[in-house]
């Protein structure tokens, strides 16, 4: 027998209370009495009896024990044994420490609770027990102890806290009890952190897992009573959710979430077995306890409905259904699942499960058996239908068009379904959220269940091997672990066999590439495989007939709806313009909007105030949730960037330097100093990874936040060399195009435009030159402004001179003035008087075109003086002519003296 025979009492009672409760329950079950009948015969309440059997009563009264012995018709020897067990209680505060985390954190010594008041010690102890038997790394301990960031002395503080935990775990006075057979728990150092050294019998989670595993083994033998007893024992260890009184960083730890999921699994199995054995009244309190923690779990509610109705409480069962139906509609916008509807109809038709011990199957019944027969055309799994979809996070808004597209891609008729659907998009765009939301709302179309796996294609964790995923799915489909083929091809064949004829949804999240998912695609119709990935997965579309849905950022209205779902619709309505500016600063990226909304709520700030913080240059550093390193936009981008080959990483970094919103393949080739063919391949790879967008054919750009992220990665020297190459490339082609189109215009000194750069274009005629200038106008004007302010004055004023004729002739007056002004600043920085005079002449021409004669005259006077100082005779003559023309238009001719 293990150290504890039963679960702890809620007040910190000893193991003997659990052992007594187990003994009493076995006597009651032998007598064939329900808790209600046994309690009534003993003259106590049903709740009191339930608490005794669950080990919640530390020392029952002798009178109560005697009444129970009489009610159960125990022999004299059995009665003596029962009374002896009930009276055996060791001294308080004596014995080895025991660690309880299935509920509030508790450290017990004997049957006494050891006070752990320090929040830091509770966090550390909770983490070590939660990770048992795995070690906790230094970084993990640091993140749990200081969610908002560690102090500089955190290393020494960790050593101090570990020493204090060791002292807490030391055993008390053992002089009055037998010596322990196992050493007391302690904390040991590992190469990467610390680990709890203890036996599984010293931790309630260890007991629960052992008894649950035993129950699963008993499912395959014709003795559901034994499995039921093991499940009952396993569930007695639970006093609430894992670490119910701990900080969120511990309660939401993956190990805690997994343990809570195992509790749900155990309760489902317990309820199924209780209904099969006719012990309906025993399933009700267990189910009621958990549905309070899992208020939207439809499987738990379906079993509770059947159990209540089987106990004669039909009104209560129907109330459970109507309450959950309303809640699903209000909070999730979905209808009850087929399982829940079937349970409801069985209550209305009085088709309730009854005990049939003479016809027990070799495995415990599934939920489908309890609520109705499975179609004969499909094999029934050995366990409950898999329902592995992760929970949805909060209210889902937007993406209505994409939801309709998915509905169109996946027919409700299994015979006409598209077998394979891929949802692709850049990091943080909401691929998984959309897929999960659609899967939950369309769950009734997949009556045989849902399989889910995160393939970790872009994750800090190692990518999952296909063989491991197949083994996981096969076990979920009812294959015993010892019968899962080791060979991957054999496992894939068995997987396809088990899925044949079924209607299931297989969701493969975060796929790396097509090869990772191909073995996971079933061969028969009826099932749907939904894949999410940051890659295009073009191979699946081309070779496997996949239908693809590409996600982009949210439009402003949907983005504001998403923000409102986080901060409140009233706040968004009150600050409508500020909300639009905020989602614009987030680039419409759902991940960024969620983080921004979380920060607004956490700081209790106004939307406008927080939006002002994002107006600076370091947007990515502010788009993070304090204390959560994974909840950052930068972390999502990092995963995609690190997966790129080195050449693609360099291409991605340098694209952030383009002056406009997009760039052509030859322009990108100039950036990276490569050929157009090589550059085209790099851009295709980046587009496939959804880090670059081909906005129109042949032109490539970056999302605003991705561009900010890429710019952070460029070194100063790398940026300077790449920008010089790109500016020279633009200057060469602008000069060539303008010379071809405007040969009669006065030529300025462009002799330093240089020789032909890499990936140089050759204009075959006026049409091609004009088209190039038109499509590159934004980039060319931006290049002048960018080069002028980035330390490239010479190329800036030369490019400004080259562009003036085209911008002026096409009447782009605003751009013309901006370019001329930037050219003036660049010429001043470069100390070029002639270029300064030319810039002032161009600015004066723009002001004249804008009917601003006074400003034009001032600029002409300045140009005249600069041309005189530079000794530029052509400029001097041009300035005089324009001054004369300006005065003539005003009706007066008053020329300045000619030098």
N, C-alpha and C positions, 0 to 999 in steps of 0.2 A: 504494500500500500504506500502511496506517496505520502509526503509529510502532512499534507492537508487532505482530508477525505472529502471535504465540501467547501463551498465558498465562504468568505468572511461575512460577518454580520455587518449591517450598515453602520452600526455604532462602533465597529472595530472589535467585534467578538472573536473568540478563538476558534481553532479548527474543530475542536470537539463539538461546538454547537452545530457545525455543518455535518459532522459525522452522526450526531444524534438525529438531526433532521432527516438524513438519508435513511437511517435505520427505521425511523417512524414511517417514512413514506413507503418503504418496502413492505412493512407490516400492513399498511392501509391498502396498498395495491393487491396484496395477497388476499385480503378480505373482500376485494371487489367493490370497495366503497369509494365514492367521490369525496372530495374535500368537504362539500356542503353537507353530505349525509353523515360523514364521520364527525364533523364538528357539531352537528345538531345532536347526535347521540351522546357526545361527550359534554354537552352543555357549554360549549365555547363558541366564539364567532368563527366564521370561515376565514376571516382575515388573520385571526390569531393562529389558527392551524397552518395557514399558508406561510406565515412568518416563521413558525417553528420549523416547518419542513425545509424552508430556504436558508436555515441557519442564522436567522436574524435575531433569534431569542437566545441570549447567552446562557441563562439558567432557568428553565421552566419550573413553575411551582410544582411541588410534589403532588398536591391535590389534582392539578391539571394532568400530570402524568398518569395518575391512577385512573382518572376518568377516561383518558384515551386508551389505556390498556384494557379497560372493561369494554369500551365501545368496539375495539378491534378484536375482542375475544382471544386475548393472548393467553398462553399457558403460564403457569407459575414461573417456570424458568425464564421464558421470554420477558415476562413482566419484570423480573429481577434484573435481567440484563439491561432492559430499557431504562429502568430507574438508575442503575449504576452509571450508564453512559451519561444520563442527564445531569448527574451530580458531579461528574468528574470535570473540575475546572482548575487549571494550574494557577499558582500565584500570579498576580498582575505584574507586568513589567519584567518578566523573566523569560529567557529563551533567545533564540536566534532572531535577528531582524527579518521581517518579511515586507515585501514591497508591493504596493497595490496601486495600479494606474487605471484599472477598468472602472472609472468613475473619478472622483476627486483623488488627487495624489495623497497617499497615506503610507507612513512608515510604521510598522507594528513590531513590538517586541513582546513575545508571549501574546496575551490578549489585550495589552495596553498600547495605545497610540503614542508614538514619539513625536513631540512637537517639533515641526520644522517651520519656523516663522520667517526666516530670511528669504526674500524673493529670489535672490541669486542662487541660494542653495536649492530651492524648490525647482528652479529652472534647470540647473545642472543635473540634479537627481532625476528629474522627469525625463530629460533627454537620454541619460545613460540607460535607464530602465527601458525606455521606448526603443532604443537601438539594440538592446540586448538580443542575441549575443554578439552583434557586430560592434566594432569600435566607433567612437565619435571622433572626428578629426578636430584638430585645433581650430580650423576655420569654422566648422559647424558649431562648436562650443561658443566661439566668439560671437557668431551671428545670433545665437539663442540668448546669450547673456546680455548682449548690447545690441538690440535690433536697430537702434538709431546710430550706431557707430561706436567702436570701442575707444576707451581712453588710451593714452600712450603707454600706460603701465599694465595693459590687459594681460600680458603673458604672466607676470608675477601674480596678478590677481587670480588667474585661473589656477595656478599652483596652490594658492591659499584656499580657494573654494574646494578644490579636490581633497586637500587635507582635512577640511572640516566635514566633508561628506564621508570620508573614511571613518572619522570619529563617530559620526552618527550611526554608521553601520556596525560598529563594534557590539558584540553581544553583551547582555546584562549579566547579572549574577546567576550563574548556572548551578549553584550549590544545592538548590532545592529541587532540581529536575534532573532526569537522566542526561548523561553527556551526549552532545550532538554527534550524529553519524557523518555529517557533512560540515565542512568549514563554513564560517559565516561569510556573507557577501562582502566584497571589498571592491576598490577601484584600482586597476592596474594601468601602468603606462604602456603605450604602444609606440611604434616608430612615428605614427602620424597624429596621435592624440591619446585618448584614454578609453578604457573598456570596463564594463561592469563584470566582475568575476562572481558568479553565483550559480547555483543549481536552478533548473527550471522550476523545481518545487518551491523555491523561495519567491517566486513572482507569479502574481495571479494570471497574467497574460500567458505565461508558460503552461499553467494548469489548463486554462481554457483551450489553448491550441492543441494540447495533447488529447483532451477529451473530445474535441471536435474531430480530430483526425481519427480517433477510435470510432466515433459515430459514423464517419464516412466509410470506414472499413466494414462496419456492420451492416451497411446498406445493401451489400451484395450477398448477404446470407439471409435465409428465411426466418429471421428473428427480429422484426421491427421493434418488439418490446425492449430488447437489449439496446438497440440504437436510440430509442426514445429515452431510456434511462441515462445513457451517456450524454445525450443532448441536454437533458434536464440538468445534469450535474455541471455541464460546461456553462450553461447560462446563469447558474447561481453566482458565478464570479463577477457578474456585471452589476455595478451600482449606478451606472450612468454612462455617458459618452467618455471616451478615452481622455484622461487628464481634464476632466470637466471644469476644474477650477484654475487651469493653467492659462498662460498668455496665449494669444492667437498664434504666435509663431510656433508653439508646440502643438496646439490643438490641430493645426492645419499641416503638421509635418506629414510627409507621405506615409511613414510607418503608422502614425495615428489614424490616418484616413483608411489605410489598409486594414487595421484592426477593427475599426468600426464597420467596415464592409464585411469582415468575417462574422461579426456579431449578427448582422442582417442575414447573412447566409445561414447561420445556425438557427435563428428564429424561424426562418422560412422552412427549414427542414423539420424543426420541432413541431411547427404547426401542421405540416403535411402528415407527419407521423401520428400526431395526436388525433387528427381527423380520421385517419385510416383505422386507428385503434378504438375510435369512439370516445376518446377522452376530450371532448369538445370544451368542457368547462375549464380544463387545465391549460388549453391554448389561449383562452381569452385574456387572462391577466398579462401573460407574456407579450402577446401582440399589442394590447393596449399600451403597455409600458413603452414599446419601441415606436409605435406610430406617433407618439408625442415628440420623439426625437427625429423621426423621418416622416414629416406630415404629408409628403407628396408621393411616398412610395406606394405604387399601385398594387404590387404583389402582396405587401403586408396587409393592405386594406382588403384585398380580395379574400384573403384567408380569415381576417377578422370578421368579415361579413358572413362567411360560411360557418364559422365557429359560433357566432352569436345566434344565428338562425337555428343551428343544430341544438343549442341550449334552450330553444323556445323563445328567444328574444328577437322575434322577427322585426318588430318596430325599431328596435335599436340597430339591427343590421341595415335596414333600409335607410335609417338616418345617417349611418356611416357613409353609405353610398352617395346620398344626395349632398352631404356636406363636402365630400371629396370632389364630387362632380362640379359643384359650384366653385370650389377653390381652384381646381385645374383650369376652369374657364377664366376666372378673374386674374389669376397670377401668371398662367402660362398660355392662355388662349387656345387650349387643346381640349379635345373630348376624351372621355375615359377610354382606356385601352380595351382590347377584346377580352382580356383576362378579367378585368373588372366588370365589364358588361355581362360576361357569362355568369360570374358569381351572382350578380344582381338578378338575372333571369332565373337562376336555379332557386333563389329564395322565393321569387314570385310564384314559381311553378311547384314549389315544395319538393324539388329534386335534390335533396340534401345528402351529403356523404354519410354512409353508415358503416359501422365496423363489420368487417367480413374476414375474421381470422382464419377461416378455412380456405380462403382463396387468395392468400397473400402472395404477391409476386416476389421474385428474387431480389428486387431492388425497391427502395421506397418509392411511393407514387410521386408523379410530378404534379405541378399545378394544373396541367391540362387534364390529367386523370380526374382530379377533384372537381373541376368545373365542367367537364364534358368530354366525350370520347374524341380521340384524335382521328383524323381521316385515315381510312385504311390504306390510302395510296402513299402515305408518307411514314417512314419509320419513326417510332416514338423514342426519344432519347432516354438514356438510363437515369438521368437526373432532371432537375428543373430546366426548362428552356433557357438558354443563355440570354441574359439581359445586361450586356456589358457596357451599354452607352454611358459615358460619364454624365454627371449632373450638369444641367445648364446653369450658367452664372447670371443671376439677375434677369431683368426683363430684356427681351430681345426686340430691337426696333430696326426699322429700315429693311433694305434688301428685298422689298416686295417683288420687284421685277425678277430678281434672281431666284426667289422661291418659286415663282411661276415657271421659270425656265427649267428648274429641276423637276417640277411636276410634269412638264412636257417631256423631259428626257426619260423619266421613269414612269412607265404606264402602270395603272392599277391592275391591269390584266397581266398575270404572271406569264402568259404565253407570248405577250408582245413586249415584254420589258427589255429595255436596253440593259445589257448585263453589266456594263462598265461605265462609270461616270467619274470624271476627274475634275476637281475644283482647284484651280491654280491661281497664284497671285504673289505679290511681293510680301516680305515679312511684315507682320503687324496689320495686314489688311482684313483679317477676320475670316480666313478660310475655314478653320476648325469650328469657329462659332456658328457660321452659316450651316455647315454640314451637320453639326450636332442638333441645331434648332430644327432643321428640316427632318432629320431622322426621328427626333422625338415627336414632332407633330404628325408624322406619317407612320408611326409605329404600328398602327392597326393593319397596315398592308403587309406586314411581315410576321405572320402568326407563329412562326417557328423560332422567333427570337432574333437577337442582334449580337454580333461579335464585334469587338473593338480592340484595336491595338495602336499604340503610338510607336511607329517604326523608328523614331529618332533620327530621321534623315538629316535634320538640322537641329542638333541638340548638343549640349555640353557632355552628355552621356554617350557611350559607344552605341553605334547603330546596331539595331537588333538584327540577328541572323535569321534568315528565312526559316531554317530548321527549328529555331527556338519558337518562332511565331506559330509554325505548324503544330508543334507539340502543345503549345498553350491552347490553340483552337480545338485540337483533337480531344484534349481533356475536358474542355467546356462542352463538347458534343457528346460526352458520356464515355469516352474511351478510357479505361483504367490506365493509370500512369505506367504500369509495368507492361502494357500492351502497345504503347506508342512506338512505332518503328524508329529505329535509330537512323536508318538511311533516309535522306531527304526526299528522294524520288518516291520511295514507298510511302512515306508519310503524306506526300502530296496526293498520291493515288487514293489512299484511305480517306483523306479529307474530301476529295471530290466524290467518293462513293457515299460518304455520310451525308453530303449535301444534296445528293441527287433526289429530286422530287420535293424538296423542301422550299419554303418561302422565307428566306432569311435575308437580313441586311448585314453585310460585312463591311465595316468602316475601317479603312487603313489610313491612319492619320500621319502626316509629316513624312511622306515617302521621299526617299533620296532619288531614285531613278526607276525606270521601267523594270529592270532586271530584279529589283528587290521585291516587286509585287506580283510578277507574272505567276510564280508557283502558288500564289494565294487566290487565284481566280478560279472559281468552280467551273466545271464543264457543262452543267445543265442549266436550262432556263428556270426562272422562278426566283433565283437569288439575285441580289443586286450588290455590286461591289462599288463603294464610294471611296475615292482616294483624294486626299488633299496633299498638295506639294507646292514648294516654292519653285520647282522646275516645271517646264512646259509639258514634260512627259509626251513629247511628240511621237515617240516610238509606240506608245500604247494606242494613240490615235491612228497612226499609219498601219500598224500590224495587227492590232487586237480589236479594232472597231470601237475604241472608247469614244464617248462624247465628252467634250470639254467645255467647262464653264470658267471663264477668266474673270477674276474679281479685280476691280480698281478701287480707288479711294471713294469715299462717300461724297455725294453732292451736298451743297451747303444745307439744304433743308433736312436731309437725313442725318447729317452730322450734328445739327442742332438738336434733333430728336434724341440722338444718342447721348449728347451732353445733358439734356433734360432728364433722361432716365437715371442719371447719376446724381446730379446736383438738385434736381427738382424742376418740373416744368414751369412752376411759378417764377423761379429765379431766372430762368431763361427768358420767359415772357417779359419780365421786368427789365432785363438788360439785353434786349434783342440784338442790338448792334454790337455790343461788347461780345456777346456769344458768337456772332458771326465772325468777328475778328479773331476770337480765340480759336475756333475750329479752322479758320484759314491759316493761322500760325501753326496749327497741327497738320496742315496739309491735307485735311480730310481723312487722315489715317486713323482707323478705329482704335488701334492700340494707343496712339498718342492722345486721342480724345479721352479715352477711359482714364489714362494716367492723369491728364490735366483735370478732369472732373473729380477724381479721387483727391487730388491736392486741394482743389477748391473747397471740398467738403471737410478735409482734415484740418485745413487752416481756418475754416469758417470765414473765408475771404470773399470779397465781391468778385464777380467774373471779370469786370474791367480791371480790377487791381491785379489779379493773377495774370490776365492777358498782357498787362504792361510789362510784367517780368519776362514774358516770352518774346518781347519785342526786340531784345538784344541779339547779339550775334551768337551767343552760346545757348541755343535753344535746346539742344540735346541734353545738356547737363541739367537743365531744369525739368525736362520731361522724364522724371523718375519718381518712384514712390519711396519716401524716406524709410530706411530700414529694410527695404526689400530689393536686393541687388538684381533679382530677375525681372522685376517690374520696371524696366527701363526700355526706352526705344533703342538706345544704343546696344543693349544686350541682344535684342532681337536681330539687329543688323550685323552684329559681330558674328553670329552663327553662320549667316550666309556668306559673309566676306571671307571667313577663315576656311570655308570649304572650297574656295576658288583656287585654281592653279596660279602660280606666281605671275605669269604674264597677264592673266585676267585681272588679278589684283592691281597690278600697275595701271592697266587700262582704266579700271574703275576709279582709281585715285585721280588720275590725270583728267578724266572727263569732268571733274568738278571745277576745272579751271576754264572751261569754255565760257566765252563772254556772254552768249545768249542762252536761250532755253534749249537748243538742240544743236547738233553738229552733223555734218555729212561724214561719210567714210573717209574721203580724202582729207578733210579737216582733222578728223581724229587720228589719221595716219601721221599728219604733221605733229600733232601733240606727242605721240609716242615714238616718233622718228622711225616709222616702219613703212612697209609697202601697203598698198590698198588691200591686197588679197589677204595678207596676214591680219590686218586690222579688221577686215570684215569678219573673219573667223572669230576674233576676240569679242566683237560686238554681238555676234550671234550667241556665243556662250553666255555673255552677260544678260542678254535678253531672255534666254532660256531659264536663267536663274532668277528672273524677275527683279534684277537690280538695275536694268536699263530698259527704257521703253522705246520702241520704234513708233513714234507718234504719227508720222506719215512715212510712206515708203522711202527708205534711204536716209532718213533723218532720225537721230537717236538722242534721247534726253534722259534726265534723272528726275525722280520725285524730289521736291524741295528738301525734305528731311534727309533723304539719302544723299543728296548733294552736300548738305551741311556735314553729314557724317564722313563722306569721302574726302571733303576738304580738310578735315582734321587729321587725316592719315598722311597727307602729302608733306614731305620735308621741305624746308625753305629752298635748298639747292635744287631739289627735283622740280619744284614749282617754277623757279626762275628759268631753268633751262627749257622746260616745256612751254612756258608762256612765250619766251623769245622765239621759239620755233613757230608757234601758232601765229603770232603777230607778224612775223616775216612772211608767212604763207599768205595771210590776208592782204598784206601790203603788196606783195608781188602780183596777186590776181586782181586786186582792185585797180592797181596801176595799169595792168594790161587791158582790162575791160574798158576803163575810162579812155585810154589812148585810142582804142578802137572805135568807141562810140562818139567821142568829142574831140576829134583831131584839130578843130579850129580854135579850141579854147587856149588861152595863154598857158603855156606849160610852165609849171613851177619846177623847182629843182628836185627831181625824184631819182637822181642818179644813184642814190644809195639804197634803192629798193632791193638790190642784190640779184644774184643769179637764181635760177629756177630751184625752188626747194623740193624736198621729197614729196611724192604724190602730186606733182604739179599738173594743173589742167591746161589744155590748149583750147582757146576759143576759136571755133571754126568760122564764126561770122558775127554780125551785129546781134542777131537774135539770141544766140547762145550767151553772148556777153551781157546783154540786157537782162536775160532771165537769171543769170547768176547774181547780178547786182540786186535784182528784185528779191530773190529768195534769201539772200545773205544780208539784206539791209539791216535787220535787227542785230545780227552778229557783228557786222562791220561798225555800226554806230556804237554798240556796246564795247567793242574792242578799243575804240579810240578813248572812251571814257575810262575803261579799265586800265589800259596801258598808261594813260596819263597819271592815274593815281597810284600805280603799282611800281613806279620806278623805271618805266621805259619811255622817257620823253621823246627821244629821237624818232622812234617808230610811230608814236602817237601823233605828232604834228605832221609827219609825212603822210600818214594814212588820212588825216583830216583834210589835207590839201587834195589828195587823190579823189576823195569822195565828194568834194564840194560841187563839182560840175553836175554830177548825176543827181544829187539831192536837190540842187537848185532847179535843174531842168524839170524834174518830176514834181516840183512844188511841195517837197517834204520840208516846209519851212521850219517847223519845230525841231526836227532832227538836225536840220542844217545848222541852226543856231547853237544847239547843244554841242555838236561836233566842232564847230568853229571855236566856241568858248573853251572846250577841252584842249583843242589844238593850241590856243593862245597860252594857256597855263603850261602846257608841255614845252612850248617854244621858250617861254620865260625860264623854266627849269633847266632847259638845255642851253640857255644863253645865246639863242639865235635871233638877232634883231630882224633879219629879213623875214624869217618865218613869223615873228610877232607882227610885223607890218602886214603880211599877207593875211594873217588871222583876223586882224582888225578890219581889213577891207571886206573879208567875207562876212564878218559880223554886221558891218554897216549895210551890206547888201540885204541881209536878212531883215534888219530893222526897217529898211526902206520898203521891202515887200510886205511888211506888217503895218505900213502906214505910220511909222514912228520916226518922222523926219528929224526931229530935234536930236534924238538919241543917235540917229545915223550920222548927222553932221559931227557930233562929238567924237564918234568912232573914226570918222574920216580924218578929222584933225589929228587924232592920235596916230593913225596909220601914216599920215603925211610926215609927221615928226620922226616916227620910227624908220620910215623909208629913207629920210634924209640922213639919219644917223648911220644906217646900214650901207649907205651909198648905193641904194637899189634904184636905178633911174627909171626902170619900167614901172615899178611900184609907185614912185613919186609922180610920174605922169598920170597913172591911172587914178590916183587919189585926187589930183587936181581936177581932172575931167569930171569926176563924180561930185566933187564939191561944187563945181560950176553948174552942173546939171541940177543939183539940189537947190542952189540959190535961184536958178532960172525958174524952177517950178514955183518958188515963193514970190516971184515977180521982181527980184533984185539981183543984180550981178555984182558981186563984190568978191573978187578973187584974192586969195592971199598972195603975198609976194613970192615970186619964183626965186629960189636960191641961186 
